[in-house]
Amino acid sequence: MMTDASDWKGRSGESWAAEWRRTDRGFAPLTERLLLRSRQFDFSQALDVGCGAGELSLALGRGRPYVEVVGVDISQSLIDAARTRGTNLANVSFALGDAAHWRPADGFAPDLLISRHGVMFFSDPVAAFGHLAEIAAPGASLLFSCFREPSENPFFTEIGKLLPAVEASSGDEPGPFAFADQARVARLLGEAGWIGIEFEPFDFAMVAGAGTDPIGDAAAYFTRIGPAARALTQLPPEGRE
């Protein structure tokens, strides 16, 4: 289930932008964990890599009103959604661009780089993380989340049992599970110049459906976002049902 830059610029970005409320609900425990871990760092400028619709950027900015936060994403639809959500938060802004090449305005050199599942889609991870180290302040910290192995993510595997055509990316292929191998991630980050690399497993229950009809809510969500969405578009009507 490969998702590359062209996907995020097009259909995937549009879908995630339209579904940001349910997506933020589902990943809320992960956002809170990243915010908790961010408190161990002292920083005055933060860059949210692959910021999506802005949930993490906005939460970071609300909690630290004197910190400048910039979120960058490759999807115009997601950036539009993030900017709309952040209209009244003066210390948070959003920029359209590929974080692997994006350069900040003069005066912005983040001393914290953070990401909620936004770093697994680089076509050249070493070059991308090397670039991020280059634009960061000296001694900057990097904090991000990524998926572990598919077997540890029933969000993917359980749906895969219903849709055998769903395949998860792995290895060197950009996609959700491109960073599942800790040894590979450590090697890539090390080659890019990052040091003191640590890993922490974090398990949480993703809320996919809620309200008066949680099953219907979840089904509607999965037709737009996640491992089933693309496979469903390739099925005949009876198969989708």
ABEGO torsion letter per residue (X at the ends): XBBBAAAAABAAAAAAAAAAAAAAAAAAAAAAAAAAAAAABBBABBBBBGAEAGAAAAAAAAABAABBBBBBBABAAAAAAAAAAAAABAABBBBBEBAAABBBBBGBBBABBBBBGAAAABABAAAAAAAAAAABBBGBBBBBBBBBBAAABAAAAAAAAABAABBBBBEABBEAAAAABAAAAAAAAAAAGBBGBBBBBBBBBBBABBEABAAAAAAAAAAABEAAAAAAAABBAAAAX
